[in-house]
Amino acid sequence: MAKGRILYINQGIMPYTPETEGSYFGRYLPAFIQEQGREIRTFMPRFNYVNERKNQLHEVIRLSGMNLIINNCDHQLIIKVGSISAARMQVYFIDNEEYFTRRETETDENKEFYDDNDERILFYGRGALEAVRKLSWQPHLIHFSGWFSAMVPFYIRRMNKENPFFSGTKIVLSLFGDEFSEPLNPLMEKKLKADGATAKDLRMYDGYNYMSLMKTAITYSHGIVIASPNVNPELVAYAKENKKHVLDYAPKEQLYPAINKLYDTLIGNNPSN
């Protein structure tokens, strides 16, 4: 069996976030995969409800400090780290005072979608990949989960296209029943152009809604995990029509070993050092 290095980029991880299908998956799948002898790294946003003192988070100075340009403005990238001792697993947090210090994660106090959610997911996707590069930890496979992390394959294919660090890295997406109804800011088109989006990319993101976001993520991924019985059937059909390696939903006792085998299929038997 191939071992390899697996990078997890999640929307939430228990116990840092409330229990959902995604945060449960983000907690227990990496732990299971680590038990199979693979190296792992895990990332999530440092949303405001993640209590830094309670969870003993501390800033990783050598990784923090760079600025990411989003919509022609500099935004400081802050990296923090905590650990889940029961799983012997470190978790890295992507933080920024403007994007991740709000009371709620996706909507304001009136339950309206944040107008800059597009910028927040752009920042998170770029920030996680930049942090991994600064760690000098080159993954064989990136497994990302939740719509908040859906820009990861775009940045692998566009901004990192000529960078050998992610050369040959395979990409797996987990789908959940996390659909939202409101569109993202249509000015996202201009921001994507600034980050190297092609005309093809922009056509795929047309509408800037949940379905276009996730369909584009599927298109740019190698493997798809149906991690919930509530995934929109249109997305499942789209993944299968596009000949992706698709794992259908199953209980975790069956799904986690199947994911491990999928990693072997995508990485190959002899991953490079």
VOGU-3710 file (C-alpha; in Angstrom, 3 decimals, decimal comma):
1> makgrilyin> 0,000/0,000/0,000  1,201/3,490/-0,818  1,588/5,755/2,186  2,006/9,361/1,149  1,263/12,780/2,604  -2,386/13,857/2,770  -3,412/17,479/3,274  -6,910/18,131/4,635  -8,485/21,543/4,061  -11,788/21,594/5,931
11> qgimpytpet> -14,601/23,984/6,663  -14,885/22,725/10,236  -13,365/20,207/12,634  -14,752/18,964/15,935  -14,273/19,910/18,750  -13,320/23,368/17,506  -16,645/23,768/15,712  -20,130/22,476/16,555  -20,888/18,946/15,418  -22,120/18,708/11,841
21> egsyfgrylp> -21,614/16,075/9,157  -18,653/18,082/7,905  -16,977/18,760/11,251  -17,359/15,109/12,322  -15,810/14,021/9,030  -13,036/16,616/9,473  -12,206/15,209/12,909  -12,369/11,455/12,364  -11,298/10,820/8,766  -7,792/12,366/9,162
31> afiqeqgrei> -7,330/10,438/12,417  -8,298/7,191/10,687  -5,972/7,888/7,757  -3,117/8,724/10,122  -3,643/5,351/11,796  -3,065/3,721/8,400  0,498/5,034/8,429  0,107/8,143/6,315  1,370/11,627/7,184  -1,370/14,225/7,505
41> rtfmprfnyv> -1,799/17,968/7,941  -5,165/19,583/8,610  -6,423/23,140/8,112  -9,615/25,051/8,884  -10,652/28,743/9,216  -10,246/30,324/12,652  -13,877/31,363/12,895  -14,778/33,648/15,777  -16,412/30,925/17,880  -13,120/28,989/18,039
51> nerknqlhev> -11,996/29,951/21,543  -8,244/30,482/21,413  -7,635/30,276/25,164  -9,827/27,227/25,742  -8,281/25,376/22,804  -4,741/26,605/23,564  -4,122/28,006/20,105  -0,927/29,892/19,431  0,329/31,793/16,433  2,974/30,161/14,266
61> irlsgmnlii> 5,192/33,194/13,758  7,357/31,669/11,040  4,271/30,994/8,908  2,384/34,218/9,606  3,017/37,716/8,375  2,580/37,603/4,614  -0,142/39,613/2,917  -2,538/38,214/0,323  -3,992/40,602/-2,231  -7,753/40,166/-2,552
71> nncdhqliik> -9,718/42,726/-4,586  -6,647/44,970/-4,831  -6,284/45,158/-1,033  -3,666/43,613/1,244  -5,001/41,200/3,848  -2,707/39,774/6,492  -2,436/36,005/6,665  -2,202/34,742/10,256  -1,552/31,063/10,989  -2,387/29,514/14,342
81> vgsisaarmq> -2,119/25,939/15,552  -3,796/23,732/18,125  -3,872/20,016/18,775  -6,420/17,284/19,389  -4,491/15,236/21,907  -6,794/12,203/21,756  -5,998/11,831/18,059  -2,377/13,053/18,217  -3,387/15,482/15,477  -2,367/19,091/14,968
91> vyfidneeyf> -4,808/21,524/13,384  -3,654/24,688/11,616  -6,001/27,676/11,518  -6,176/30,318/8,795  -6,975/33,642/10,428  -7,488/37,267/9,448  -8,913/40,064/11,574  -11,240/41,327/8,851  -12,596/38,021/7,537  -12,770/35,709/10,560
101> trretetden> -13,635/37,753/13,644  -17,388/37,994/13,041  -20,012/36,592/15,350  -21,420/34,185/12,749  -19,619/32,165/10,082  -21,734/32,734/6,953  -24,494/35,226/7,757  -24,879/38,430/9,756  -27,162/39,015/12,753  -30,109/39,351/10,337
111> kefyddnder> -29,296/35,937/8,807  -28,261/37,577/5,547  -25,314/36,181/3,599  -22,153/38,234/4,123  -21,540/40,348/1,028  -17,846/39,454/1,045  -18,189/35,684/1,449  -16,588/35,425/-1,985  -13,467/37,192/-0,698  -13,434/35,067/2,453
121> ilfygrgale> -13,341/31,797/0,509  -10,728/33,188/-1,883  -8,579/34,174/1,091  -9,044/30,816/2,806  -8,179/28,769/-0,284  -5,073/30,793/-1,074  -4,065/31,098/2,560  -4,129/27,367/3,232  -1,984/26,606/0,173  0,489/29,385/0,992
131> avrklswqph> 0,802/28,083/4,559  1,563/24,572/3,324  4,258/25,919/1,023  5,821/27,814/3,917  5,762/24,595/5,941  7,778/22,999/3,107  5,454/20,001/3,437  4,647/18,820/-0,073  1,393/16,797/-0,192  0,780/13,921/-2,563
141> lihfsgwfsa> -2,961/14,497/-2,250  -5,219/17,315/-1,040  -8,634/16,350/0,333  -10,907/19,360/0,855  -14,390/19,494/2,356  -17,198/22,022/2,570  -18,104/24,863/0,221  -15,912/27,291/2,169  -12,848/25,422/0,863  -14,131/25,058/-2,705
151> mvpfyirrmn> -11,564/27,409/-4,285  -8,635/25,101/-3,519  -8,565/23,307/-6,915  -8,874/26,626/-8,745  -5,749/27,953/-7,059  -3,881/24,691/-7,644  -4,691/24,893/-11,351  -4,228/28,622/-11,871  -1,986/30,492/-9,421  0,181/27,427/-8,738
161> kenpffsgtk> 0,133/26,073/-12,294  3,770/26,880/-12,951  4,921/26,168/-9,400  6,506/22,720/-8,999  5,531/22,510/-5,326  2,062/21,147/-6,146  3,110/19,404/-9,343  1,416/16,018/-9,535  -0,706/16,636/-6,427  -4,049/14,867/-6,655
171> ivlslfgdef> -7,264/16,492/-5,448  -10,261/14,906/-3,711  -13,491/16,713/-2,802  -16,011/15,647/-0,155  -19,594/16,728/-0,805  -22,110/17,380/1,977  -25,666/18,641/2,183  -24,456/22,193/2,846  -26,199/23,989/-0,009  -26,936/27,702/0,387
181> seplnplmek> -29,526/29,646/-1,612  -28,078/33,139/-1,906  -25,584/33,948/-4,681  -22,077/35,095/-3,952  -21,087/38,661/-4,846  -21,069/38,964/-8,685  -17,916/41,104/-8,362  -16,222/37,780/-7,683  -15,606/37,660/-11,445  -13,220/40,615/-11,260
191> klkadgatak> -11,408/39,069/-8,295  -11,038/35,735/-10,076  -9,626/37,472/-13,136  -6,996/39,114/-10,939  -6,055/35,645/-9,683  -5,573/34,217/-13,155  -9,042/32,929/-14,076  -9,446/31,992/-17,727  -12,559/32,551/-19,845  -13,381/28,858/-19,257
201> dlrmydgyny> -13,149/29,330/-15,479  -15,460/32,324/-15,569  -18,048/30,470/-17,653  -18,043/27,635/-15,126  -18,494/29,988/-12,163  -21,330/31,809/-13,943  -24,075/32,676/-11,479  -21,635/32,603/-8,542  -23,913/30,327/-6,552  -23,549/27,069/-4,671
211> mslmktaity> -24,076/24,822/-7,686  -21,607/26,596/-9,971  -19,062/26,747/-7,144  -19,282/23,030/-6,408  -19,554/21,903/-10,045  -16,348/23,775/-10,825  -14,671/22,193/-7,797  -15,793/18,775/-9,071  -14,464/19,501/-12,555  -11,025/20,375/-11,199
221> shgiviaspn> -10,835/17,414/-8,783  -9,712/13,842/-9,404  -11,892/12,077/-6,838  -15,280/12,811/-5,275  -16,555/11,477/-1,938  -20,308/11,589/-1,324  -19,998/12,163/2,418  -23,678/12,742/3,207  -27,013/11,209/2,184  -28,242/14,781/1,630
231> vnpelvayak> -25,929/15,798/-1,223  -27,766/17,429/-4,116  -28,363/14,587/-6,650  -27,451/16,927/-9,491  -23,906/17,179/-8,137  -23,600/13,395/-7,808  -24,793/12,949/-11,388  -22,416/15,664/-12,602  -19,426/13,970/-10,961  -20,286/10,612/-12,529
241> enkkhvldya> -20,981/12,119/-15,954  -17,535/13,705/-15,853  -15,874/10,328/-15,165  -14,519/11,201/-11,745  -13,552/8,546/-9,202  -16,771/8,686/-7,150  -17,308/7,020/-3,786  -21,004/6,739/-3,016  -22,287/7,461/0,473  -21,820/4,705/3,049
251> pkeqlypain> -21,460/4,461/6,844  -18,046/5,576/8,057  -17,012/1,974/8,823  -17,184/1,346/5,087  -16,512/4,835/3,734  -13,236/5,595/5,524  -11,463/2,409/4,320  -12,833/3,086/0,823  -11,353/6,588/0,932  -8,017/5,125/1,972
261> klydtlignn> -8,131/2,830/-1,073  -9,067/5,792/-3,276  -5,918/7,557/-2,101  -3,879/4,539/-3,204  -5,570/4,565/-6,595  -4,856/8,259/-7,146  -1,376/8,438/-5,629  -0,062/5,150/-7,016  1,971/2,522/-5,257  5,213/4,476/-4,914
271> psn> 4,676/8,144/-4,049  7,777/10,269/-4,310  9,566/11,450/-1,181
//
